[in-house]
C-alpha cells in the first residue's frame, strides 16, 4: 500500500463522522490490507465504527473471519498479520455491538431496520465509551509508572 494512498485515507477519515464496514458474505474486508489500515486509523482516531454484515452472513463465521489466526495463510510476522492481529479485538467488539442490537431489535414487537440502526448506534456508543475509559486507565497507569521510575532513579 502506497504512502500516498494511506495519507489520503487518513485525510478522508479525519473529515468523516463515522466509518461503516459493510461485510459481504465472503467477509473480504477481513483479508484486505487497505481495509485493515482504514479500520486501524478509525480506531486510533476514535471515529465511531460500525460493522454491518450482509443479511445472509453467519455471525459466528464472521467472528472467525476477523480472527487472523484462524486462517491457514496467517503469517504473524508479516505486516498483514501484525495489522490483523491488532484489529481482532476491535472488530470483535464491533460485531458484538451489532449482535446485541440485532438481538434487542428482534425481541421487540415491531422490527424495523431503523430500530436496528438506532440500537446499533447506542450499543456502539456504549462500547466506545468503555474502550475510552480503559484506554485512559491504561495511559494513566503508564504515566504513574514513568513518574515512579523517575522518582526512584
N, C-alpha and C positions, 0 to 999 in steps of 0.2 A: 504494500500500500504506500503510495507516494506521500511525501510530506505535504505537498500542496493539497492533496485530497483530504488528508487529516486536518489541515488547517481550515479548509472550507467547512468541514464537518463541525469543528469547534465553533467557528463563527456562526454557523446556522443554528447550532444548539443554544448558543448564548442569546439568540433572538427568539427562541421558542418558549412557549409557556408550558409545554409538556411533550413527552415522547410516547408515541403509541407503537408498540411492537405487534404487528399483525402476524400471527403464527399460522402459516399454511399447514395443510395436512402432512407435509413432509418435514416440517419444522426446520426448513432450510436456514433460517436466521441463526440457529444454534451452531451451525458449522461455518458460518460466513465470518471471516476475519474482520471485514469492514463493519459489519453489524456489531461485532464484539467491541470494536473501538468506539462506535457511536453510543452503544449502551453504557460502556465504561465512562465516557465523557459525561453522559447524562447523569450517571450515578454520582460521579465526583462533583458535578455542578449542582447537586441537589435538585435536579429537574424531575418533577413528577413523571414517573414512568409507568405505563400501563401495558400489561400483556393481554392481548385479546386473541384467544385461539379461534381457529376455524370452528364452525359449529359442529362439524363431524369429527373434530380432533378428540382423541382419548387423552384425558388429563394425566393419567398415570404414564402413558407413553411420552407425553410432553415433559414430565418431570425427569424421566430417564434421559430424554434428548438434551436437556440443559445441563446434565452432568457429564462433563467430557470424559471422565474416567470410565464411563460405560461403553465408549466406542472402541472398536478394535484398532483403529488407526490413531489412537490417542498417543501423543508424544509429549510427556510432561516438560521436557527440556526445551521444546520449541516455543517460539513466541506465541503461536496459536494456542498451544497447550497452557502456557502460563496465563494468557489473557482469559481463556475459557474457564480455567480453574478459579480465578479471582471473581468471575461473574456468577459462578454457580449459586452461591447462597443468595445473592441479589435477585437472580431470576427465579429461584425457588420462592422467595418472598413475594415477588410479583404474581407468580402462579397461585400462591396461597390467597392473596387478595382477591383474585378472580374467582377462585373456588368458593371462598366464603361468601362473596357477593352472589354468586350463582345459587348457592345453597339457600341463602336467605330469600332471594327473589323467587326461587322455585317453591318455597314454603308459603308464599303469600297467596291470597285468594285470586288476585289478578296479576298474571305475569306479563310484563312488557319489557322490551329492550331498554326503554328509558328508565324503568325501575332498576334494571340490572346495572345500567350505566351509573346511576346515582349511587347505588350501593357499592359499586366498584370504586368510585371516586372516594367515598367515605372510608372504605377499607384501606385504600392506598394512602389516604391522609393519615390514618392511624399508624400504619406500618412505617411511613416516612418519619413521623414524629418519634416513634420508638427507636428507629435507627439513628436519628439525630441525637437523641438523649444518650444512646450507647456510645456513639462517636465522641460526644462531648465528654462523657465519663472516662473514656479511654485516653483522650488527649489530656485531660486533667491529671490522670494518674502518671502519664509520661512526664508532664511538666513538674509534678511533685517529685518524681524520681530524679529528674535532672537537677532540681533545686537541692535535694538531699545530697546528691553526689557532689555538687559544687560546695556545699557547706562542709562536707566531710573532707574534701580534698583541698 
